[in-house]
Amino acid sequence: MRLLVDLTPLRESVPYRHLWIGQMASAVGAQLATTAIALQLYALTGSSMAVGMVGLAALLPIVVVGLYGGAVVDVMDRRSVALWGGVLLWVTGGLNVLQAALGNTNPTILYLLVALHSTGFAIVSPARSAIYPRLLPREQLPAANALNAVVMSGSMLAGPLLAGFLVDIAGYTWTYATDAILYSVAMWSVLTLPRIPPMDAVEGVRARMPGLRSVAEGVRFLATAPNIRMTFLTDFCAMILANPRALLPAVAIVWLGGTEGTTGILSAAVALGSFLAMVISGPVGRVRRQGAGTVLAVTGWGVAIAAFGVAVLVSGTLGPRWGLVVACAMLATAGACDAVSMVFRTTIMQVATPDHLRGRLQGIFVVVVAGGPRLGEFLLGSLASAIGEGWAAVVAGGACIVALWAITAWQRSFLAYDARDPQP
């Protein structure tokens, strides 16, 4: 039985291979910039809530642009949409460099740049996700999603570590400049793609820009698609109720007595677990009960986040070194569970959604998987200000598990979802 990740999509599809390389570069850069912004904000304010406000700044652009951007993807050439969104991300990277070089000390400027980055991301992400089913046969999509998860987890491993040490050694300006350089590779990868118009597009006929009715059509489809809807709701449980990112600077510096580099290590621990899980993800592509697999994986996430909170609370007894080791082990376990969940959820949505609605559903997906964590950062950052980072993580993990099994009891058919007979 194949154990290691399936490389078939990379071997057989040159366009997918280019897109994968570009995604790897952009993902590392994005994680690097996200960590640098968190460190810069914490250095300016000394507040976990201020770091959590990053999520709130990113949320509105993701919700508004993600929903409408997905509708645009369904009527326009998906390559062109990805390019225009990429230009906006590139500009944002340059502005990050500029504010750091000028010695910015105003947190509001950082929040505005986060909002601008989220706007570009909300355009690029649904376009890129809707491209994959057009480049690959259906049976290769689980393997492709596992490969994409390798990229995301690898970037979450490399990006925060690189950011922590670059900030220590070279400062914020060069850290943000590295992100801008990496995104150049992402732009190249999209430029090499062929045109990918909607499947029902007529040559020579210009598509009409969608309105609110088009967006509403995607929402109405979701209301009639319980299995796809559950992929969103399960992710809400994990990412809104139990996202620990906003806690990490304070945990690293206050609880563990570390530095910015320690924050990078904690962030990278989540990614390491995700990366290792995807490296041995061969069997994941052969799982038929993908709904049940999603529920089990999200349950594991909740347990691991609660255990991370316990590790923080007892770090004074364990000592800084062992406190860091145990905290990283719990975060790595959470990362592994999240990666497995992501593969199942993404595959269910891609396969069970008709092509003419994929852009809109991917737009909603962006709102969930990107907007949800942003809201979660704000909620946990606020909770930590009231009860401390350790107890905030314990409460968050428990809330994730309770909410998950409540919605699973409501939508029990999700446990029976069969990948060989995909029903929305």
TORMAR-386422 format. One line per field, with one value per residue (C-alpha): x, y, z. Coordinates in Angstrom, 1 decimal. Layout:
// residues N
east <- (X, ...)
north <- (Y, ...)
up <- (Z, ...)
***
This chain:
// residues 424
east <- (0.0, 1.4, 2.3, 4.1, 2.2, 1.1, 3.1, 1.1, -0.4, 3.0, 4.4, 1.5, 0.4, 2.9, 0.4, -0.4, 3.3, 3.9, 1.0, 2.2, 5.7, 4.2, 1.9, 4.8, 6.7, 3.7, 2.6, 6.1, 6.1, 2.5, 3.3, 6.6, 4.7, 1.9, 4.3, 6.3, 3.2, 2.2, 5.7, 5.7, 2.3, 3.3, 6.5, 4.5, 1.7, 2.7, -0.9, -2.3, -5.6, -3.8, -2.3, -5.8, -7.1, -5.2, -8.0, -10.7, -8.9, -8.7, -12.2, -14.4, -12.4, -12.4, -16.1, -17.1, -14.5, -14.4, -18.1, -18.1, -14.7, -16.0, -18.9, -16.4, -14.4, -17.5, -17.9, -14.3, -11.1, -9.8, -6.2, -6.9, -8.7, -5.7, -3.3, -5.2, -5.5, -1.8, -0.9, -2.8, -0.8, 2.4, 1.6, 0.7, 4.1, 5.9, 3.9, 4.9, 8.5, 8.0, 6.3, 9.0, 11.8, 10.2, 10.1, 6.3, 5.0, 1.3, -0.6, -3.4, -1.2, -0.5, -4.2, -4.9, -2.2, -3.6, -7.0, -5.5, -3.6, -6.8, -8.6, -6.0, -6.1, -9.9, -9.5, -6.6, -7.7, -11.1, -9.6, -6.7, -8.9, -11.4, -8.5, -7.4, -10.4, -9.8, -6.2, -6.6, -8.9, -11.2, -9.4, -6.2, -7.8, -7.3, -3.6, -3.4, -5.1, -2.6, 0.2, -1.3, -1.5, 2.2, 2.8, 0.7, 2.1, 5.7, 5.1, 3.7, 6.9, 9.4, 7.6, 7.3, 10.8, 12.3, 10.3, 11.4, 15.1, 15.0, 13.4, 16.1, 19.0, 18.0, 14.9, 11.4, 12.3, 14.3, 11.7, 8.9, 11.2, 11.7, 8.0, 7.8, 10.6, 8.9, 5.6, 7.4, 7.6, 3.9, 3.2, 5.4, 3.5, 0.1, 1.5, 2.5, -1.0, -3.3, -6.5, -9.2, -12.6, -15.9, -16.8, -19.9, -18.2, -18.7, -15.7, -15.9, -18.7, -17.7, -19.0, -21.1, -20.0, -22.1, -24.3, -25.7, -28.1, -25.2, -23.7, -27.1, -27.3, -24.2, -25.5, -28.9, -27.0, -25.1, -28.4, -29.5, -26.1, -25.8, -22.5, -20.7, -22.3, -20.9, -17.3, -17.7, -19.3, -16.7, -14.0, -15.8, -15.6, -11.9, -10.8, -13.2, -13.5, -10.0, -7.4, -4.3, -2.3, -3.0, -1.8, 1.7, 3.7, 2.6, 3.0, 6.6, 7.7, 5.8, 5.0, 8.1, 10.6, 11.7, 12.1, 10.6, 12.4, 10.5, 7.2, 8.4, 9.2, 5.6, 4.1, 6.3, 5.3, 1.7, 3.2, 5.6, 2.7, 0.7, 3.8, 4.6, 1.0, 0.9, 4.2, 2.7, -0.7, -0.8, -3.7, -5.7, -6.6, -8.2, -10.5, -14.2, -15.9, -14.4, -17.2, -16.4, -12.7, -13.3, -15.2, -12.5, -9.7, -11.4, -12.1, -8.3, -7.7, -9.9, -8.2, -4.7, -5.5, -6.9, -3.8, -1.6, -3.4, -2.7, 1.0, 1.1, -0.5, 2.1, 5.1, 6.2, 6.5, 8.0, 10.5, 11.0, 12.7, 10.3, 7.4, 8.3, 8.8, 5.4, 3.6, 5.2, 4.2, 0.5, 0.6, 2.2, -0.6, -3.2, -1.5, -1.6, -5.3, -6.0, -4.1, -6.1, -9.4, -8.4, -7.8, -11.1, -13.1, -11.5, -12.0, -15.7, -16.3, -14.4, -16.0, -19.5, -19.9, -20.9, -18.2, -20.5, -20.8, -17.2, -16.0, -18.9, -18.5, -14.7, -15.5, -17.6, -14.8, -12.3, -14.7, -14.7, -11.1, -9.5, -12.1, -12.9, -9.3, -9.2, -12.3, -10.9, -7.7, -9.7, -11.9, -9.1, -6.9, -9.8, -10.4, -6.8, -6.8, -9.6, -8.4, -4.9, -3.4, -3.4, -7.0, -8.1, -6.6, -8.2, -11.7, -11.3, -10.4, -13.4, -15.7, -14.5, -15.3, -18.8, -19.8, -18.5, -20.4, -23.6, -23.6, -22.7, -25.7, -27.8, -26.4, -25.7, -25.7, -22.3, -20.8, -22.0, -20.6, -19.0, -16.3, -17.3, -20.8, -20.3, -23.5, -23.5)
north <- (0.0, 3.4, 5.4, 8.5, 11.4, 10.6, 12.7, 11.7, 15.2, 16.8, 14.2, 14.2, 17.9, 20.6, 23.5, 22.0, 21.6, 25.3, 26.4, 24.2, 25.8, 29.3, 28.4, 27.2, 30.4, 32.6, 30.6, 30.8, 34.6, 35.0, 33.1, 35.1, 38.4, 37.3, 36.4, 39.6, 41.7, 39.8, 40.4, 44.1, 44.6, 42.9, 44.9, 48.1, 47.3, 44.4, 43.1, 39.8, 41.5, 43.9, 40.9, 39.3, 42.5, 41.5, 38.9, 41.5, 43.7, 40.9, 39.6, 42.2, 42.2, 38.4, 38.2, 40.8, 40.2, 36.5, 36.1, 38.4, 37.3, 33.7, 34.9, 36.6, 33.4, 31.6, 34.0, 35.1, 33.5, 32.1, 32.7, 36.5, 36.7, 35.1, 37.5, 40.7, 39.5, 38.7, 42.2, 43.5, 41.1, 42.2, 45.9, 45.1, 43.4, 46.5, 48.7, 46.5, 47.0, 50.8, 51.2, 49.2, 51.1, 54.4, 53.2, 53.0, 52.9, 53.2, 49.9, 51.3, 51.3, 47.6, 46.8, 48.6, 46.7, 43.4, 44.4, 45.2, 41.8, 40.0, 41.7, 40.3, 36.9, 36.8, 37.2, 34.9, 32.0, 31.1, 31.5, 29.2, 26.6, 26.5, 26.0, 22.6, 20.6, 21.9, 20.8, 17.3, 14.3, 13.8, 10.8, 12.9, 15.6, 14.0, 13.6, 17.2, 18.5, 16.5, 18.1, 21.5, 20.7, 19.9, 23.3, 25.0, 23.1, 23.5, 27.2, 27.4, 25.6, 27.6, 31.0, 31.7, 30.3, 32.4, 35.5, 35.1, 34.8, 37.4, 39.9, 39.1, 39.4, 41.7, 43.7, 44.1, 45.8, 42.8, 40.4, 42.0, 42.4, 38.6, 38.1, 40.5, 38.6, 35.2, 36.4, 37.1, 33.4, 33.0, 35.6, 33.6, 30.4, 32.0, 33.6, 30.2, 28.8, 28.5, 30.4, 28.7, 30.3, 28.9, 25.6, 27.0, 30.1, 31.0, 32.1, 35.8, 36.6, 38.8, 37.5, 39.9, 40.8, 39.1, 40.9, 40.1, 37.7, 35.6, 35.6, 34.6, 31.7, 30.2, 30.7, 29.1, 26.0, 25.7, 25.7, 22.6, 20.9, 19.5, 17.6, 20.7, 22.9, 20.6, 21.0, 24.7, 24.2, 21.7, 24.2, 26.9, 24.8, 24.5, 27.9, 30.3, 28.6, 27.2, 29.1, 29.7, 32.0, 35.2, 33.6, 32.6, 35.8, 36.1, 32.4, 32.5, 35.7, 35.9, 32.3, 30.6, 33.5, 33.4, 35.8, 36.5, 33.3, 31.3, 32.6, 31.3, 27.9, 27.6, 28.6, 26.2, 23.3, 23.4, 23.3, 20.5, 18.3, 19.1, 18.6, 15.2, 14.1, 15.0, 13.4, 10.1, 10.9, 8.2, 6.3, 9.5, 9.5, 6.1, 6.9, 6.6, 8.0, 11.4, 13.0, 10.7, 11.4, 15.1, 14.8, 12.7, 15.0, 18.1, 16.3, 15.7, 19.4, 20.4, 17.9, 19.0, 22.8, 22.1, 20.1, 23.0, 25.2, 22.8, 22.7, 26.5, 26.5, 24.0, 25.6, 27.2, 23.7, 22.1, 24.9, 26.9, 24.1, 21.3, 23.7, 24.6, 20.9, 19.9, 22.9, 22.3, 18.6, 19.5, 22.1, 19.6, 17.1, 19.9, 20.6, 17.0, 16.8, 20.0, 18.9, 15.7, 17.5, 20.0, 17.3, 15.7, 19.0, 20.4, 17.2, 16.9, 20.5, 20.2, 16.9, 17.5, 21.0, 21.6, 23.5, 26.5, 27.0, 26.2, 29.8, 30.9, 27.9, 28.5, 32.1, 31.0, 28.5, 31.4, 33.2, 30.1, 28.9, 32.3, 34.5, 32.0, 31.9, 35.7, 36.0, 33.2, 35.2, 38.1, 36.0, 34.1, 37.3, 38.9, 35.9, 35.7, 39.3, 38.3, 34.9, 34.4, 32.5, 29.1, 29.0, 30.6, 27.6, 25.1, 26.7, 27.0, 23.4, 22.2, 24.6, 23.2, 19.6, 20.4, 22.5, 19.9, 17.0, 19.1, 19.9, 16.3, 15.1, 17.5, 16.4, 12.7, 11.9, 13.6, 10.6, 8.4, 10.6, 8.2, 9.5, 7.0, 8.5, 12.2, 13.9, 17.6)
up <- (0.0, -1.0, 2.1, 0.8, -0.8, -4.4, -6.9, -10.0, -10.6, -10.6, -13.0, -15.5, -15.6, -16.5, -15.8, -12.4, -11.7, -12.5, -10.3, -7.5, -7.6, -7.6, -4.8, -2.7, -3.2, -2.4, 0.6, 2.2, 1.6, 3.0, 6.2, 6.5, 6.2, 8.5, 11.3, 10.8, 11.1, 14.3, 15.7, 14.7, 16.3, 19.5, 19.6, 19.2, 21.6, 23.9, 23.5, 22.4, 21.6, 19.2, 17.4, 17.3, 15.7, 12.6, 12.1, 12.3, 9.8, 7.3, 7.8, 6.0, 2.7, 2.7, 3.2, 0.7, -2.0, -1.5, -2.3, -5.2, -6.5, -6.7, -8.9, -11.2, -11.5, -12.9, -15.8, -16.7, -17.7, -14.4, -15.3, -15.8, -12.5, -10.7, -12.4, -11.4, -7.8, -7.9, -8.9, -5.9, -3.6, -5.2, -4.5, -0.9, -0.5, -1.7, 0.7, 3.6, 2.7, 2.5, 5.9, 7.6, 5.8, 7.0, 10.6, 10.9, 14.5, 13.8, 14.2, 12.0, 8.9, 9.5, 9.8, 6.5, 4.7, 6.1, 4.7, 1.3, 1.3, 2.2, -0.7, -3.2, -1.5, -1.8, -5.5, -6.2, -3.9, -5.5, -9.0, -8.3, -6.5, -9.4, -11.8, -10.4, -11.5, -15.0, -15.0, -13.5, -13.8, -10.8, -9.5, -9.1, -7.0, -3.6, -4.4, -5.7, -2.5, -0.4, -2.5, -1.9, 1.8, 1.7, 0.3, 2.9, 5.8, 4.5, 4.2, 7.7, 8.8, 6.8, 6.8, 10.6, 11.3, 8.5, 9.7, 13.3, 12.5, 9.7, 12.1, 14.7, 12.2, 9.4, 10.6, 9.3, 6.0, 4.6, 6.0, 4.0, 1.0, 1.0, 0.7, -2.3, -4.0, -3.4, -4.9, -8.2, -8.6, -8.0, -10.8, -13.2, -12.5, -13.3, -16.5, -17.8, -17.5, -20.6, -20.7, -18.6, -19.5, -18.1, -19.7, -21.3, -22.6, -26.3, -28.3, -29.1, -26.7, -23.8, -20.4, -18.4, -15.0, -12.3, -9.8, -6.4, -8.0, -9.2, -5.7, -4.3, -6.7, -5.1, -1.6, -2.6, -4.0, -0.7, 1.2, -0.8, -0.4, 3.1, 2.6, 1.2, 3.9, 6.5, 5.1, 5.9, 9.3, 10.6, 9.6, 11.5, 14.6, 14.4, 13.0, 14.7, 18.1, 18.4, 16.3, 18.6, 16.3, 18.2, 21.4, 20.2, 20.7, 24.3, 25.0, 23.5, 25.2, 28.4, 29.4, 27.9, 28.4, 24.7, 21.8, 18.4, 17.2, 19.8, 18.3, 14.9, 16.5, 17.9, 14.6, 12.8, 15.1, 13.7, 10.2, 11.0, 12.1, 9.0, 6.8, 8.2, 8.0, 4.3, 3.5, 4.5, 3.1, 0.5, 2.2, 2.6, -1.1, -0.8, 2.1, 0.9, 4.0, 3.7, 5.9, 8.8, 8.3, 8.5, 11.8, 13.4, 12.2, 13.6, 16.9, 17.1, 16.4, 19.4, 21.7, 20.7, 21.2, 24.7, 25.5, 24.2, 26.7, 29.5, 28.5, 28.7, 32.1, 33.5, 31.7, 34.9, 36.5, 33.4, 32.8, 29.6, 27.6, 28.4, 28.3, 24.7, 23.8, 25.1, 23.6, 20.2, 20.4, 21.0, 18.2, 15.8, 16.6, 15.8, 12.5, 11.4, 12.2, 10.3, 7.2, 7.0, 7.5, 4.8, 2.2, 2.8, 2.9, -0.2, -2.2, -1.2, -2.4, -5.6, -6.7, -5.6, -7.0, -10.7, -12.7, -13.3, -9.6, -8.5, -8.5, -6.2, -3.9, -3.8, -2.9, 0.0, 0.9, 1.1, 3.4, 5.6, 5.6, 5.5, 7.1, 9.9, 11.2, 11.2, 13.3, 15.5, 16.0, 17.3, 19.5, 21.1, 21.4, 23.3, 25.5, 26.3, 27.5, 30.0, 31.3, 30.0, 27.1, 28.7, 29.8, 26.5, 24.6, 27.0, 26.6, 22.9, 22.3, 24.4, 22.6, 19.2, 20.2, 21.6, 18.6, 16.2, 17.6, 18.0, 14.2, 13.4, 15.4, 13.4, 10.0, 10.6, 6.8, 6.5, 8.3, 5.5, 2.6, 0.0, -2.3, -5.0, -5.1, -4.3, -3.4, -2.5)
***
